[in-house]
Amino acid sequence: MNNQHKAELNHFFVTVFNNILIWEEQTLASCGAPGLSVKEFHVLEAIHGLQAKNKNTMTNVAKALFISVGALTTAVNVLVRKGYVSRQQSQEDRRIINVFLTEKGLAANDLHHQFHEEMIEEVVSGLEGPQLDMLILSLNHLRRFFMSKMKAKTEKE
């Protein structure tokens, strides 16, 4: 890889990641979920995924998002105040707090899911067979890189 390749990849990552976040927030705000940040949508998404598995404790959600329980508590407080999330103390162990999406939270999560579906459809339109396989292989490599960095960071803390 030469310097031009590095510069092009750097430009790609910086602009694409920033543009995705901006586009995602603007699109979701304009279609029925105003006042939620992309980070808040991702908290809703994590709660939804864990709620489906009956593992929706604050600790599990924080681990899924690679954030501290304290940071999640702050986010959940805001989402409770906005009406997207509710929390409930476990009957078996009072130290455990479970979080749930409200009807409003479920609707916002559905919008977020639809946004991702549309984005995926647009990105892969026109790609077939080997091109699509190579894109998926490359993106999985990128995902593994980021996951290893995030895991290493959380293990240090």
Secondary structure as the mmCIF struct_conf table of DSSP 4:
data_model
#
loop_
_struct_conf.conf_type_id
_struct_conf.id
_struct_conf.beg_label_comp_id
_struct_conf.beg_label_asym_id
_struct_conf.beg_label_seq_id
_struct_conf.end_label_comp_id
_struct_conf.end_label_asym_id
_struct_conf.end_label_seq_id
HELX_RH_AL_P HELX_RH_AL_P1 ASN A 3 SER A 30
TURN_TY1_P TURN_TY1_P1 CYS A 31 GLY A 32
TURN_TY1_P TURN_TY1_P2 PRO A 34 GLY A 35
HELX_RH_AL_P HELX_RH_AL_P2 VAL A 38 ALA A 52
TURN_TY1_P TURN_TY1_P3 LYS A 53 ASN A 54
STRN STRN1 THR A 57 THR A 57
HELX_RH_AL_P HELX_RH_AL_P3 MET A 58 LEU A 65
TURN_TY1_P TURN_TY1_P4 PHE A 66 PHE A 66
HELX_RH_AL_P HELX_RH_AL_P4 VAL A 69 LYS A 82
TURN_TY1_P TURN_TY1_P5 GLY A 83 GLY A 83
BEND BEND1 TYR A 84 TYR A 84
STRN STRN2 VAL A 85 GLN A 89
BEND BEND2 GLN A 91 GLU A 92
TURN_TY1_P TURN_TY1_P6 ARG A 94 ARG A 95
STRN STRN3 ILE A 97 LEU A 101
HELX_RH_AL_P HELX_RH_AL_P5 GLU A 103 VAL A 124
TURN_TY1_P TURN_TY1_P7 SER A 125 GLY A 126
HELX_RH_AL_P HELX_RH_AL_P6 GLY A 129 LYS A 156
#
